Amino acid sequence: MKKFFKVVVALLAAITVASVVAPAATTHAATSVDIDASAAIAIDADSGKIMYAKNADQSLPVASMSKLLTVYLLRQAIKQGKVKWTDTISPSKSMAALSQNRDLSNVPLRTDAKYTVKELYQATLIYSADAAAMMLGDVVAGNQTKFVKMMNTQLQDWGIKDATIVNANGLNNSDLGSNMVAGTGKDAENKMSAKDMAILARNLLKDYPDVLKTTSITKATFRKGTNDATDMDNWDWMLPGLVASYSKLKVDGLKTGTSDAAGDCFTGTVKINGMRMITVVLHANGSGTTKRFVQTAKLMSYVVHNWQTATLVKKGESVKDHSTATVDKGKDKTVAISTSKALKTVVPTGTTSADVTKTYTSKKLSAPVKKGATAGTLNVKVKGDSLGYVDGNSGRVAVTTKTADAKAGFFRLLFRGIGEFFSNLF
């Protein structure tokens, strides 16, 4: 039924998405866009710069997009050597029963079979398999209760305080039966804001960029060659060649989410013009089965034509009027300072150097001072841009010392003090 459904909407989807994105190909960029969804955000994956936000801080149901957090924790466990791709696990009786529910998105699992972490990982990302995602949680933490606690802890570590996580797959708890985590509420559902989802996606891409090798797979077969072989068509219909793709937006991830409460959601990503963007659309409005992709295409197109990458600060750049810093009780009294790293971010199209303001805030230095010590902060702002960064960064770059300065000896300090005393008399 699901495959037949996709075929029926294919032609309509292609026409709808093309009509939304095509106008942005003109030379006149739109100055604003209204995404028809309960909430939406677009960020630059590298810098975390927000390029569009609509109701981005409100916590809303996110459904299966929750699986990105499950995948992050799995990848973390693999990196730490606690889990291997070849590790196997068998489902409990209740988990196997959940996997046989075809009203959900699932691959069939059997209690008398063993499944590798790798194939459960692929089923989770490509086909959004609900029971497979929960089994990954068992692999990482031992049971669902411990895994949900890990999920919440990870979000808090990223500075996300307003999320509600009750399970590993994003289903309403009412669908889980005995697999529900005790104390989470029989009708509870995972909730995050669009901004929270963007932070999650950004961390996943930063720490495990090869996740895109899996999220970009359009079709695969689970348990190929067995009686349980299941065709897995990726629910991300914006992937090249699928029903909601667009030739100028080579989307390669990440994850859809759908439930009665969440509506049609999508966390997408694409790299274009040297910029990797992440977009989140929560509860897309409109008609048709491709509305989340229509709104995502509109948002991505807006970003492409209204934002551009720029290096606002170069590494080793001297701060205007502040090429040196005073060192209290230092042997040399001053040290040369410069920016510790480059600030590469995105700015509105058409931004010039005249639109960029750099403000330096110094820090008191006392000898001894090592090379590379923080001497202050360079704050960079772009005229007309008030959206900020998802991590709270306002475009700051540390300014550090280029050389060291030892502490002056007793007699040097003594004679220096005498000299300053007499100079102040005149």
Residue pairs with C-beta under 8 A, 6 or more apart in sequence:
2 233
3 231
3 233
5 289
6 233
6 237
6 243
9 243
9 288
9 289
9 290
10 243
12 288
12 290
13 237
13 243
13 244
13 288
13 289
13 290
13 293
14 243
14 244
14 245
16 244
16 288
16 290
16 294
17 238
17 244
17 245
17 246
17 290
17 293
17 294
17 297
18 246
20 294
20 297
20 298
20 301
21 246
21 248
21 249
21 297
21 298
21 300
21 301
24 30
24 301
24 302
24 304
24 305
25 248
29 305
29 306
29 349
30 302
30 305
30 306
31 306
33 52
33 298
33 299
33 302
34 54
35 52
35 54
35 281
35 295
35 298
35 299
36 284
36 285
36 286
36 291
36 295
37 54
37 281
37 282
37 283
37 284
37 285
37 292
37 295
38 55
38 58
38 60
38 263
38 282
38 283
38 285
39 54
39 55
39 56
39 58
39 60
39 193
39 194
39 280
39 281
39 282
39 283
40 52
40 53
40 54
40 55
40 56
40 194
40 279
40 280
40 281
40 282
40 295
40 299
41 50
41 52
41 53
41 54
41 56
41 194
41 195
41 197
41 198
41 279
41 280
41 390
42 50
42 51
42 52
42 53
42 277
42 278
42 279
42 280
42 299
42 300
42 302
42 303
43 49
43 50
43 51
43 198
43 202
43 277
43 278
43 279
43 390
44 51
44 275
44 276
44 277
44 278
44 307
44 309
44 345
44 346
45 201
45 202
45 205
45 206
45 269
45 276
45 277
45 278
46 275
46 276
46 344
46 345
47 343
47 344
47 345
47 346
47 389
47 393
48 202
48 389
48 390
48 391
48 393
49 345
49 346
49 387
49 388
49 389
50 56
50 195
50 387
50 388
50 389
50 390
51 277
51 303
51 306
51 307
51 346
51 387
52 299
52 302
52 303
52 387
53 194
53 195
53 387
54 194
55 194
56 193
56 194
56 195
56 198
57 162
57 193
57 194
57 195
58 193
58 194
59 162
59 163
59 164
59 191
59 192
59 193
59 196
60 191
60 192
60 193
60 194
60 262
60 282
60 283
61 189
61 190
61 191
61 259
61 261
61 262
61 283
62 170
62 190
62 191
62 192
62 197
62 257
62 262
62 265
62 282
63 170
63 171
63 189
63 190
63 257
63 258
63 259
63 261
63 262
63 265
64 105
64 128
64 130
64 169
64 170
64 171
64 255
64 256
64 257
64 258
64 259
65 170
65 192
65 197
65 255
65 256
65 257
65 265
65 266
65 267
66 165
66 167
66 168
66 169
66 170
66 190
66 192
66 257
67 124
67 125
67 128
67 133
67 168
67 169
67 170
67 255
68 197
68 200
68 201
68 204
68 254
68 255
68 267
69 151
69 154
69 155
69 165
69 200
70 124
70 133
70 136
70 137
70 147
70 151
70 168
70 169
71 121
71 124
71 125
71 136
71 204
71 211
72 154
72 200
72 203
72 204
72 207
72 208
73 137
73 140
73 141
73 147
73 150
73 151
73 154
74 83
74 117
74 121
74 136
74 139
74 140
75 204
75 207
75 208
75 211
76 207
77 83
77 139
77 140
78 84
78 85
78 117
79 208
82 140
83 117
83 139
83 140
84 117
85 116
85 117
85 118
85 121
86 116
86 117
86 118
87 116
87 117
87 139
88 114
88 115
88 116
88 117
89 114
89 115
89 117
89 120
89 135
89 138
89 139
90 111
90 112
90 113
90 114
90 115
91 99
91 109
91 110
91 111
91 115
91 131
91 135
92 111
93 111
94 177
94 178
94 179
95 109
95 131
95 134
95 135
95 179
96 109
96 110
96 111
96 131
97 177
98 104
98 106
98 130
98 131
98 134
98 176
98 177
98 179
99 106
99 107
99 108
99 109
99 129
99 130
99 131
99 132
100 106
100 108
100 109
101 175
104 130
104 171
104 175
105 127
105 128
105 129
105 130
105 235
106 129
106 130
106 131
106 132
107 123
107 127
107 129
107 131
107 132
107 222
107 223
107 228
107 230
107 232
108 228
108 230
109 115
109 131
109 132
109 135
110 228
113 228
115 132
115 135
117 136
117 139
119 222
119 223
120 129
120 132
120 133
120 135
120 136
120 139
121 136
121 214
122 214
122 217
122 220
122 222
122 232
123 129
123 132
123 222
123 232
124 132
124 133
124 136
125 211
125 214
125 215
125 255
126 214
126 215
126 217
126 219
126 220
126 232
126 234
127 220
127 222
127 230
127 232
127 233
127 234
127 235
128 235
128 255
128 256
129 222
129 232
130 169
130 171
130 175
131 169
133 168
133 169
134 144
134 167
134 168
134 169
134 179
136 168
137 144
137 147
137 148
137 168
138 144
138 147
140 147
140 150
141 147
141 149
141 150
144 167
144 168
144 179
144 181
145 181
145 182
147 168
148 165
148 166
148 167
148 168
148 181
148 184
151 165
151 168
152 163
152 165
155 163
155 165
155 192
155 196
155 200
158 199
158 200
158 203
159 199
159 391
159 392
160 192
160 196
160 199
160 200
162 193
162 196
163 190
163 191
163 192
163 193
163 196
164 188
164 189
164 190
164 191
164 192
165 190
165 192
166 173
166 180
166 181
166 184
166 185
166 188
166 189
166 190
167 173
167 176
167 179
167 180
167 181
167 184
167 190
170 189
170 190
170 257
170 259
170 262
171 189
171 259
172 187
172 188
172 189
172 259
172 260
172 261
173 180
173 181
173 184
173 185
173 186
173 187
173 188
173 189
174 186
174 187
180 186
189 259
189 261
189 262
192 200
194 280
194 281
194 282
195 280
195 390
197 267
197 280
197 282
198 267
198 278
198 280
198 390
199 390
199 391
201 254
201 267
201 269
201 278
201 280
202 278
202 390
204 211
204 254
205 211
205 212
205 254
205 269
205 276
205 278
211 253
211 254
212 252
212 253
212 254
212 269
215 234
215 236
215 252
215 253
215 254
215 255
216 239
216 252
216 253
217 234
218 233
218 234
218 239
218 240
218 241
218 242
219 231
219 232
219 233
219 234
220 232
221 229
221 230
221 231
221 232
222 228
222 229
222 230
222 231
222 232
223 229
223 230
234 242
235 256
236 242
236 251
236 253
236 254
236 255
236 256
236 266
236 268
237 243
237 244
237 245
237 290
237 293
238 244
238 245
238 246
238 249
238 251
238 266
238 268
238 293
238 296
238 297
239 245
239 251
239 252
240 247
240 250
240 251
243 290
244 290
244 293
244 294
244 297
245 251
246 297
248 272
249 270
249 272
249 297
249 300
249 301
249 304
250 270
250 271
250 272
251 268
251 269
251 270
251 300
252 269
252 270
252 271
253 268
253 269
254 267
254 268
254 269
254 278
255 266
255 267
256 264
256 265
256 266
256 292
257 265
257 266
257 267
258 264
258 265
262 282
262 283
263 282
263 283
263 284
263 285
264 283
264 284
264 291
264 292
265 280
265 281
265 282
265 283
265 284
265 292
266 279
266 280
266 281
266 284
266 292
266 293
266 296
267 278
267 279
267 280
268 278
268 279
268 280
268 281
268 296
268 300
269 276
269 277
269 278
269 279
270 276
270 277
270 300
271 277
272 300
272 304
273 304
273 308
273 309
274 309
275 307
275 308
275 309
275 346
277 300
277 303
279 296
279 299
279 300
279 303
281 292
281 295
281 296
281 299
284 291
284 292
284 294
284 295
285 291
285 295
286 294
286 295
288 294
305 349
306 348
306 349
307 346
307 347
307 348
307 349
308 346
308 347
308 348
308 349
308 351
309 344
309 345
309 346
310 344
310 345
310 346
310 347
310 351
311 342
311 343
311 344
312 343
312 344
312 345
312 347
312 356
312 358
312 380
312 382
312 395
313 339
313 341
313 342
313 343
313 358
313 378
313 380
313 397
314 339
314 342
315 339
315 340
315 341
315 342
316 338
316 339
317 338
317 339
318 337
318 338
319 337
319 338
319 339
319 358
319 360
319 376
319 378
319 399
320 358
320 360
321 360
322 337
322 360
322 362
322 376
322 399
323 336
323 337
324 334
324 335
324 336
324 337
325 334
325 335
325 337
325 362
325 365
325 375
325 376
325 401
326 333
326 334
326 365
327 333
327 334
327 335
327 365
327 366
327 367
327 369
327 405
328 364
328 365
328 366
328 367
329 366
329 367
329 407
329 408
329 413
330 365
330 367
330 368
330 369
330 405
330 406
330 407
330 408
331 367
331 405
331 406
331 407
331 408
331 409
331 412
332 405
333 405
334 405
335 365
335 369
335 375
335 401
335 402
335 403
335 404
335 405
336 401
336 402
336 403
337 375
337 376
337 399
337 400
337 401
337 402
338 399
338 400
338 402
339 378
339 397
339 398
339 399
339 400
340 372
340 374
340 397
340 398
340 399
340 400
341 397
341 398
342 397
343 380
343 395
343 397
345 395
347 355
347 356
347 382
347 385
348 382
348 384
348 385
351 382
351 383
355 382
355 383
355 384
356 380
356 381
356 382
356 383
357 380
357 381
357 382
357 383
358 378
358 379
358 380
359 378
359 379
359 381
360 376
360 377
360 378
360 379
360 399
361 376
361 377
361 379
362 375
362 376
363 374
363 375
363 376
363 377
365 373
365 375
365 401
365 405
367 405
367 406
367 407
367 408
368 404
368 405
368 406
368 407
369 401
369 404
369 405
370 401
370 404
371 401
371 402
371 403
371 404
372 400
372 401
373 400
373 401
374 398
374 399
374 400
375 399
375 400
375 401
376 398
376 399
377 396
377 397
377 398
377 399
378 396
378 397
378 398
378 399
379 394
379 395
379 396
380 395
380 396
380 397
381 394
381 395
382 395
388 394
389 395
408 416
